[in-house]
Amino acid sequence: MYTPGYASGSAYAPSFWERLGTGWEFVKESMVMWTKDKDLILPSVLSLLTMGLGFAGLAGFLHLTGDLPKLIGGESDAELSAGAYVGFLAYGILAYIISYFYGGMTVHLVDVHLRGRDARLGEAFTDAILNLPAILILALISMAVDLAEAVVRSAARSARQHGGFGGVLVGDTLRMAARGANWVWRVVICLLLPIVILEDASISAAIRRGQEIHRRDLLGIGVGEVGVDLISRVVFSLVVILGVLAIVFSLQYARGLLWVAIVLTALLVGAAWSLATFLRWAYYTMLYTYAVEREQSAAQATMPLPLANVTGYAPAFAPIVRGGS
């Protein structure tokens, strides 16, 4: 049986760049986890497929309203119907709910796996259903924060375009503030989901609980999240670039392989997206398990090794324990 490893130590490594550079180690060891138990990454794959089906439904709805030809034709001055905006809003809400619902399933599966038990998809689904009200609230909060950032960034662009030198300064300040606030909220919301799922807590209880167990570690949490997010973005970008190159090559030299290149690119991009989604929720689940361990064991607390590597927790880079039975 596969046994996840834990590291023990006394402190986070102080260097930002050391923490950032260990993001790749987290990716590698997290991939070892889901190759040992394939159920771990299935919610991320199902999330992508469900969003794809929802997008197909949106396209069908826009076809019925007569707005799809306007969008495909790139008619910038064409007026969309009220139904189109309703459809966009409905799909946006659905996408956030899907993301957090399947994220909750991933949290459950990773936690079960870290405890050395067999992670089961059906049990994860049941757990997410039981906590659906809190998941809905988290999804709506996340959507509201993203919309607020979009509004502020739009105001920042307007200030830069029409406000002269002062407008440039104001616009840049607004843009950085919006980005920073969104990042902090994203970290906070991602910290709340494991509490909701693993403690069956309401949103208000999860917020109070989060303040108790993560109060002193937001900077370390954020730096580690930057490392994981950076590596995920690099991998995703490389896959997209390679896919585009394959499609361009097919158009120029092998048109008979064009659809093969398109399908292969879509599959690889989907796999990279699913991996990035899994990594994020695995990271925050491990943060939760360590926080609870630290709460109970203080200086003797241990940390899951993939998390130890990305945060620089001493000693980092210890191999995951693998055993057979």
C-alpha positions in Angstrom: 0.0 0.0 0.0 1.2 3.6 -0.7 1.9 5.5 2.4 2.2 9.3 2.2 5.3 10.7 3.9 5.5 13.4 6.4 8.4 15.7 7.4 9.1 17.2 10.8 11.0 20.4 11.5 10.8 23.7 13.3 10.3 26.5 10.8 9.7 27.7 7.3 12.7 28.4 5.2 13.2 32.3 5.1 13.9 32.8 1.4 11.1 33.8 -1.0 13.1 32.4 -3.9 13.7 29.1 -2.2 10.0 28.6 -1.6 9.2 29.7 -5.2 11.8 27.4 -6.6 10.4 24.3 -4.8 7.0 24.5 -6.6 8.2 21.9 -9.1 8.9 19.5 -6.2 5.3 19.8 -5.1 4.1 19.1 -8.6 6.2 16.0 -8.9 5.3 14.5 -5.6 1.6 15.4 -6.0 1.7 13.6 -9.3 3.1 10.6 -7.5 0.1 10.7 -5.2 -2.5 10.6 -8.0 -0.7 8.0 -10.0 -1.0 5.8 -6.9 -4.7 6.6 -6.6 -6.3 7.7 -9.8 -9.5 8.8 -8.1 -7.7 11.9 -6.7 -7.6 13.7 -10.1 -11.0 12.5 -11.3 -13.0 15.5 -9.8 -10.8 17.9 -11.7 -11.4 16.0 -15.0 -15.1 15.8 -14.3 -15.1 19.6 -13.5 -13.7 20.3 -16.9 -16.1 18.0 -18.7 -19.1 19.5 -16.8 -18.0 23.0 -17.7 -17.6 21.9 -21.3 -21.2 20.5 -21.3 -22.4 23.7 -19.8 -20.6 25.8 -22.4 -22.2 23.6 -25.1 -25.6 24.3 -23.5 -24.9 28.1 -23.5 -23.9 27.9 -27.2 -27.2 26.2 -28.0 -29.2 28.7 -26.0 -27.4 31.6 -27.8 -28.3 29.9 -31.1 -32.0 29.9 -30.1 -31.8 33.6 -29.2 -30.1 34.5 -32.5 -27.0 35.9 -30.7 -24.5 33.1 -31.7 -24.0 34.3 -35.3 -23.3 37.8 -34.0 -20.6 36.5 -31.6 -19.0 34.2 -34.1 -19.0 36.8 -36.8 -17.2 39.2 -34.5 -19.7 42.0 -34.9 -18.4 44.4 -32.3 -21.3 46.9 -32.8 -24.0 44.2 -32.8 -26.5 44.4 -29.9 -27.0 41.2 -28.0 -30.4 40.3 -26.7 -31.3 40.4 -23.0 -31.5 36.7 -23.1 -27.9 36.4 -24.1 -26.8 38.4 -21.0 -29.0 36.2 -18.8 -27.3 33.1 -20.4 -23.8 34.5 -19.8 -24.7 35.2 -16.1 -26.3 31.8 -15.6 -23.2 30.0 -17.1 -20.8 32.2 -15.0 -22.6 31.2 -11.8 -22.7 27.6 -12.8 -19.0 27.5 -13.7 -18.1 28.8 -10.2 -20.4 26.4 -8.5 -19.0 23.5 -10.5 -15.4 24.5 -9.7 -16.0 24.6 -5.9 -18.2 21.5 -5.9 -15.6 19.4 -7.5 -12.9 21.2 -5.5 -14.7 20.0 -2.4 -14.6 16.4 -3.7 -10.8 16.8 -4.3 -10.3 18.0 -0.8 -12.1 15.0 0.6 -10.2 12.5 -1.5 -6.8 14.1 -0.8 -7.5 14.1 3.0 -8.6 10.4 2.9 -5.4 9.6 0.9 -3.1 11.4 3.4 -4.7 9.3 6.2 -3.5 6.2 4.3 -7.0 5.0 3.3 -8.5 4.3 -0.1 -10.0 7.4 -1.5 -13.5 6.7 -3.0 -15.2 9.0 -5.5 -18.7 8.2 -4.3 -17.9 9.1 -0.7 -16.4 12.4 -1.9 -19.5 13.2 -3.9 -21.7 12.6 -0.9 -19.5 14.8 1.3 -19.7 17.6 -1.3 -23.5 17.3 -1.5 -23.8 17.4 2.3 -21.9 20.7 2.3 -23.5 22.1 -0.8 -25.0 25.3 0.9 -21.6 26.4 2.1 -20.0 25.5 -1.3 -22.6 27.7 -3.0 -21.8 30.7 -0.8 -18.1 30.3 -1.4 -18.7 30.1 -5.1 -20.8 33.2 -5.1 -18.3 35.1 -3.0 -15.5 34.1 -5.3 -17.5 35.3 -8.3 -18.4 38.6 -6.7 -14.7 39.2 -5.9 -13.7 38.5 -9.5 -16.4 40.8 -10.8 -15.3 43.6 -8.4 -11.8 43.2 -9.7 -13.0 43.4 -13.3 -14.9 46.6 -12.5 -11.9 48.2 -10.8 -9.5 47.1 -13.7 -11.9 48.6 -16.2 -11.9 51.9 -14.3 -8.1 51.7 -14.2 -7.9 51.3 -18.0 -10.2 54.3 -18.4 -8.0 56.4 -16.1 -4.9 55.4 -18.0 -6.4 56.3 -21.4 -8.0 59.6 -20.5 -6.3 61.0 -17.4 -2.9 62.0 -18.6 0.1 61.3 -16.4 -1.9 61.4 -13.2 -4.4 59.0 -14.8 -1.6 56.6 -15.5 -0.5 56.7 -11.8 -4.1 56.3 -10.6 -4.8 53.5 -13.1 -1.7 51.5 -12.2 -2.4 51.9 -8.5 -6.0 50.8 -8.9 -5.0 47.8 -11.1 -2.3 46.6 -8.6 -4.7 47.1 -5.6 -7.4 45.1 -7.4 -5.1 42.3 -8.3 -3.6 42.1 -4.8 -7.0 42.2 -3.1 -8.3 39.4 -5.4 -5.3 37.3 -4.7 -5.7 37.6 -0.9 -9.4 36.8 -1.2 -8.6 33.8 -3.4 -6.2 32.4 -0.8 -8.7 33.0 2.0 -11.5 31.3 0.1 -9.3 28.3 -0.8 -8.4 28.0 2.8 -12.0 27.9 3.8 -13.1 25.0 1.5 -11.1 22.3 3.3 -12.6 23.5 6.6 -16.1 23.4 5.2 -15.6 19.9 3.7 -13.6 18.2 6.4 -15.3 19.7 9.4 -18.8 20.0 7.9 -18.7 23.7 8.9 -21.0 26.5 7.9 -19.4 29.6 6.3 -19.5 31.6 9.5 -18.0 28.7 11.5 -15.4 28.1 8.8 -14.3 31.7 8.9 -13.9 31.6 12.7 -12.0 28.3 12.4 -9.8 29.6 9.7 -8.8 32.5 11.8 -7.8 30.1 14.6 -5.6 27.7 12.6 -4.2 29.9 9.8 -3.8 33.3 11.5 -0.1 33.5 11.6 0.7 31.8 8.3 -1.0 33.8 5.6 2.4 35.0 4.1 3.9 31.6 4.0 0.7 30.2 2.6 0.6 32.8 -0.1 4.3 32.4 -1.1 3.8 28.6 -1.4 0.7 29.2 -3.5 2.6 31.5 -5.8 5.2 28.7 -6.3 2.5 26.1 -7.2 0.6 28.5 -9.3 3.7 29.6 -11.2 4.7 26.1 -12.1 1.1 25.2 -13.1 1.0 28.2 -15.4 4.3 27.4 -17.0 3.2 23.8 -17.7 -0.1 25.0 -19.1 1.5 27.6 -21.3 4.0 25.1 -22.7 1.2 22.7 -23.6 -0.8 25.5 -25.3 2.3 26.7 -27.2 3.1 23.2 -28.4 -0.5 22.6 -29.4 -0.6 25.8 -31.4 2.6 24.9 -33.1 1.3 21.4 -34.0 -1.9 23.0 -35.5 0.1 25.5 -37.5 2.4 22.8 -38.8 -0.6 20.7 -39.8 -2.1 23.7 -41.7 1.1 24.3 -43.5 2.5 20.9 -44.3 0.0 18.1 -43.3 -3.7 19.2 -43.6 -4.8 15.6 -43.3 -3.5 15.6 -39.7 -5.2 18.9 -38.8 -8.1 17.3 -36.8 -5.6 15.0 -35.1 -3.6 18.0 -34.0 -6.7 19.8 -32.8 -8.0 16.9 -30.8 -4.6 16.1 -29.3 -4.1 19.7 -28.3 -7.6 19.8 -26.7 -6.8 16.7 -24.7 -3.4 18.0 -23.6 -4.8 21.4 -22.6 -7.6 19.7 -20.7 -5.0 17.4 -18.9 -2.9 20.4 -18.0 -5.9 22.3 -16.7 -7.1 19.3 -14.7 -3.6 18.9 -13.2 -3.4 22.6 -12.2 -6.8 22.4 -10.6 -5.8 19.3 -8.6 -2.6 20.8 -7.5 -4.3 23.9 -6.1 -6.8 21.9 -4.0 -4.2 19.4 -2.9 -2.0 22.2 -1.7 -4.8 23.8 0.4 -5.9 20.4 1.8 -2.4 19.7 2.9 -2.2 23.1 4.5 -5.3 22.3 6.5 -4.0 18.9 7.6 -0.7 20.5 8.8 -2.5 23.3 10.6 -4.7 20.8 12.5 -1.6 18.7 13.3 0.2 21.8 14.5 -2.8 22.8 16.6 -2.7 19.4 18.3 1.0 18.6 18.5 2.6 22.1 18.5 6.4 21.8 17.8 6.1 18.1 17.2 3.7 18.7 14.2 4.5 16.9 11.0 3.7 18.1 7.4 2.9 16.2 4.2 6.1 16.0 2.2 4.8 17.7 -1.0 3.7 20.7 1.1 7.1 20.6 3.0 8.9 21.0 -0.3 6.9 23.9 -1.6 6.9 25.9 1.6 10.6 25.2 2.4 9.6 23.6 5.7 12.7 21.9 7.2 13.7 19.4 6.2 12.5 19.8 2.7 13.2 17.5 -0.3 12.8 14.3 1.7 11.4 11.5 -0.5 7.8 10.4 -0.1 7.6 7.2 1.8 6.6 4.3 -0.4 5.8 0.9 1.0 4.4 -2.3 -0.2 1.9 -4.7 1.4 
